Amino acid sequence: MWTEPPAQASRMTIPASWPRPPPCLLLTLLLGLTGVAGEKELQVIQPERSVSVAAGETATLLCTVTSLLPIGPIQWLRQTETGWELIYSFMQSEGTHLPRVTNASDNTRRNNTDFSIRISNITLADASIYYCAKLWNQDTDNVEFKYGTGTWLTVTGDNSRLPHRALETTRPDKA
């Protein structure tokens, strides 16, 4: 049953001026709201250590970043017998990629942090370790990278007809 509150309970006195928090508290709150205070180090996350795909199929390699800062492109590299090969670059103006490699994420979303790729019509030559990398400081001679942990792509098929290929792996930043 509804009862009316006492008359004095409905009255509220409003002070002429509200108490003001100290300026250092305001600065801390503002920095926290903009993401500057306590910002975590950028992480490049490749959740799958390995992906196995049959020859002729499509492989999806996953990559997310925890922040779009510092500003710079995301690139996918793979190890080959002769070194490292750039297979896809997410650029704001244009993408650099091999013809069978496409963006698997929704880049129409604002602040998209998913930089996954698809490789179609897989062949044995695609078997390798793939690294997702965040670049920055591109305008200087000191380009910096942050790498994911790498994803092994293995290709399955009729092993009697597929030649064996061995790679000694090193991370791109250790080469």
Kinemage of the C-alpha trace (Angstrom):
@kinemage 1
@onewidth
@group {chain A} dominant
@subgroup {mainchain}
@vectorlist {calphas} color= white
{ca met a 1} P 0.000 0.000 0.000
{ca trp a 2} L 1.304 3.414 -0.983
{ca thr a 3} L 1.806 5.993 1.738
{ca glu a 4} L 2.842 9.616 1.340
{ca pro a 5} L 6.219 10.524 2.817
{ca pro a 6} L 6.179 12.986 5.679
{ca ala a 7} L 6.087 16.644 4.573
{ca gln a 8} L 9.543 17.468 5.964
{ca ala a 9} L 11.087 14.583 3.978
{ca ser a 10} L 10.191 16.250 0.675
{ca arg a 11} L 12.172 19.371 1.508
{ca met a 12} L 15.795 19.527 0.559
{ca thr a 13} L 18.131 22.388 1.177
{ca ile a 14} L 20.547 23.163 -1.612
{ca pro a 15} L 23.790 24.847 -0.637
{ca ala a 16} L 24.718 28.081 -2.441
{ca ser a 17} L 27.778 26.363 -3.865
{ca trp a 18} L 28.649 22.689 -4.047
{ca pro a 19} L 31.830 21.505 -2.374
{ca arg a 20} L 34.673 21.364 -4.913
{ca pro a 21} L 37.011 18.396 -5.204
{ca pro a 22} L 40.741 19.090 -5.123
{ca pro a 23} L 42.246 19.805 -8.596
{ca cys a 24} L 44.487 16.717 -8.424
{ca leu a 25} L 41.372 14.521 -8.131
{ca leu a 26} L 39.854 16.146 -11.226
{ca leu a 27} L 43.063 15.585 -13.199
{ca thr a 28} L 43.169 11.931 -12.143
{ca leu a 29} L 39.544 11.440 -13.191
{ca leu a 30} L 40.083 13.131 -16.555
{ca leu a 31} L 43.175 11.069 -17.316
{ca gly a 32} L 41.348 7.900 -16.327
{ca leu a 33} L 38.389 8.713 -18.577
{ca thr a 34} L 40.608 9.369 -21.603
{ca gly a 35} L 42.501 6.130 -21.127
{ca val a 36} L 45.847 7.752 -20.332
{ca ala a 37} L 46.070 6.798 -16.675
{ca gly a 38} L 46.918 3.177 -16.132
{ca glu a 39} L 47.016 2.435 -19.867
{ca lys a 40} L 48.225 -1.097 -20.441
{ca glu a 41} L 51.006 -2.000 -22.826
{ca leu a 42} L 49.896 -2.825 -26.354
{ca gln a 43} L 49.400 -6.559 -26.881
{ca val a 44} L 49.130 -8.383 -30.198
{ca ile a 45} L 47.063 -11.520 -29.584
{ca gln a 46} L 47.148 -14.575 -31.820
{ca pro a 47} L 44.935 -16.971 -29.837
{ca glu a 48} L 45.598 -20.059 -31.953
{ca arg a 49} L 49.068 -21.603 -31.781
{ca ser a 50} L 48.316 -23.740 -34.848
{ca val a 51} L 45.748 -24.099 -37.612
{ca ser a 52} L 45.449 -27.215 -39.762
{ca val a 53} L 43.774 -26.964 -43.174
{ca ala a 54} L 43.367 -29.381 -46.083
{ca ala a 55} L 45.005 -28.436 -49.370
{ca gly a 56} L 42.586 -26.403 -51.497
{ca glu a 57} L 40.602 -25.115 -48.480
{ca thr a 58} L 40.634 -21.695 -46.779
{ca ala a 59} L 42.525 -20.910 -43.566
{ca thr a 60} L 41.578 -18.138 -41.154
{ca leu a 61} L 44.386 -16.753 -38.987
{ca leu a 62} L 43.203 -14.743 -35.983
{ca cys a 63} L 44.777 -11.560 -34.624
{ca thr a 64} L 43.513 -8.841 -32.303
{ca val a 65} L 45.259 -5.916 -30.649
{ca thr a 66} L 44.452 -4.426 -27.261
{ca ser a 67} L 44.868 -0.863 -28.526
{ca leu a 68} L 45.058 1.024 -31.803
{ca leu a 69} L 47.760 3.202 -30.246
{ca pro a 70} L 50.476 3.896 -31.081
{ca ile a 71} L 49.326 4.742 -34.586
{ca gly a 72} L 50.659 2.447 -37.281
{ca pro a 73} L 49.627 -0.418 -39.549
{ca ile a 74} L 49.117 -4.072 -38.717
{ca gln a 75} L 51.019 -6.489 -40.932
{ca trp a 76} L 51.074 -10.249 -41.401
{ca leu a 77} L 54.419 -11.918 -42.115
{ca arg a 78} L 55.294 -15.516 -42.813
{ca gln a 79} L 58.582 -17.303 -42.611
{ca thr a 80} L 59.938 -18.721 -45.859
{ca glu a 81} L 63.081 -20.668 -46.618
{ca thr a 82} L 64.821 -17.417 -47.568
{ca gly a 83} L 63.542 -15.123 -44.807
{ca trp a 84} L 60.365 -13.197 -44.037
{ca glu a 85} L 57.621 -12.374 -46.494
{ca leu a 86} L 55.003 -9.652 -46.046
{ca ile a 87} L 51.700 -11.251 -46.986
{ca tyr a 88} L 49.169 -8.628 -45.834
{ca ser a 89} L 49.262 -5.054 -44.563
{ca phe a 90} L 46.266 -3.269 -43.076
{ca met a 91} L 46.748 0.330 -44.188
{ca gln a 92} L 44.216 3.111 -43.915
{ca ser a 93} L 44.747 4.100 -47.541
{ca glu a 94} L 45.280 0.713 -49.156
{ca gly a 95} L 46.006 -2.882 -48.312
{ca thr a 96} L 49.159 -4.636 -49.427
{ca his a 97} L 48.614 -8.340 -49.819
{ca leu a 98} L 49.053 -11.483 -51.803
{ca pro a 99} L 46.065 -12.177 -54.107
{ca arg a 100} L 44.776 -15.155 -52.067
{ca val a 101} L 44.967 -13.273 -48.737
{ca thr a 102} L 41.966 -11.192 -47.651
{ca asn a 103} L 40.780 -9.310 -44.592
{ca ala a 104} L 38.614 -11.565 -42.389
{ca ser a 105} L 37.499 -8.822 -39.995
{ca asp a 106} L 34.815 -6.148 -40.178
{ca asn a 107} L 36.879 -3.062 -40.892
{ca thr a 108} L 33.731 -0.938 -41.217
{ca arg a 109} L 33.402 -1.037 -37.417
{ca arg a 110} L 34.788 2.018 -35.690
{ca asn a 111} L 37.869 1.298 -33.553
{ca asn a 112} L 38.083 -2.227 -34.935
{ca thr a 113} L 40.847 -4.195 -33.178
{ca asp a 114} L 40.394 -7.425 -35.168
{ca phe a 115} L 43.054 -7.928 -37.844
{ca ser a 116} L 42.383 -11.529 -38.824
{ca ile a 117} L 43.080 -12.747 -42.361
{ca arg a 118} L 41.894 -15.513 -44.699
{ca ile a 119} L 44.152 -17.428 -47.056
{ca ser a 120} L 42.191 -19.176 -49.803
{ca asn a 121} L 43.092 -22.175 -51.948
{ca ile a 122} L 45.752 -23.392 -49.505
{ca thr a 123} L 48.757 -25.218 -50.962
{ca leu a 124} L 51.661 -27.008 -49.329
{ca ala a 125} L 53.795 -23.923 -49.957
{ca asp a 126} L 51.567 -22.037 -47.469
{ca ala a 127} L 52.677 -24.263 -44.574
{ca ser a 128} L 54.683 -21.968 -42.310
{ca ile a 129} L 54.536 -19.879 -39.162
{ca tyr a 130} L 52.636 -16.609 -39.502
{ca tyr a 131} L 53.115 -13.527 -37.320
{ca cys a 132} L 50.745 -10.631 -36.829
{ca ala a 133} L 52.733 -7.440 -36.115
{ca lys a 134} L 51.890 -3.873 -35.094
{ca leu a 135} L 54.249 -1.215 -36.498
{ca trp a 136} L 54.937 2.347 -35.419
{ca asn a 137} L 57.624 5.058 -35.727
{ca gln a 138} L 57.546 4.509 -39.470
{ca asp a 139} L 58.940 7.934 -40.387
{ca thr a 140} L 62.326 7.233 -38.835
{ca asp a 141} L 65.007 4.656 -39.394
{ca asn a 142} L 63.940 3.044 -36.116
{ca val a 143} L 60.738 1.199 -37.057
{ca glu a 144} L 59.280 -0.591 -34.045
{ca phe a 145} L 57.237 -3.781 -34.057
{ca lys a 146} L 55.118 -5.615 -31.530
{ca tyr a 147} L 54.531 -9.246 -32.534
{ca gly a 148} L 51.966 -11.858 -31.657
{ca thr a 149} L 53.117 -15.309 -30.577
{ca gly a 150} L 52.788 -16.729 -34.093
{ca thr a 151} L 50.396 -19.253 -35.630
{ca trp a 152} L 51.606 -22.427 -37.330
{ca leu a 153} L 49.695 -23.223 -40.496
{ca thr a 154} L 49.885 -26.896 -41.409
{ca val a 155} L 48.507 -28.284 -44.644
{ca thr a 156} L 46.956 -31.738 -44.711
{ca gly a 157} L 46.413 -33.922 -47.741
{ca asp a 158} L 47.705 -37.065 -49.412
{ca asn a 159} L 51.168 -37.183 -47.812
{ca ser a 160} L 52.485 -39.579 -50.463
{ca arg a 161} L 52.125 -36.806 -53.048
{ca leu a 162} L 53.127 -33.848 -50.862
{ca pro a 163} L 56.864 -33.152 -50.521
{ca his a 164} L 58.146 -32.583 -46.988
{ca arg a 165} L 59.486 -29.145 -46.132
{ca ala a 166} L 61.246 -28.219 -42.899
{ca leu a 167} L 61.718 -24.708 -41.520
{ca glu a 168} L 63.923 -23.559 -38.720
{ca thr a 169} L 61.795 -20.884 -37.116
{ca thr a 170} L 62.804 -17.551 -35.670
{ca arg a 171} L 60.624 -14.592 -34.837
{ca pro a 172} L 60.862 -11.724 -37.349
{ca asp a 173} L 62.416 -9.439 -34.726
{ca lys a 174} L 65.105 -12.038 -33.938
{ca ala a 175} L 66.144 -12.641 -37.567
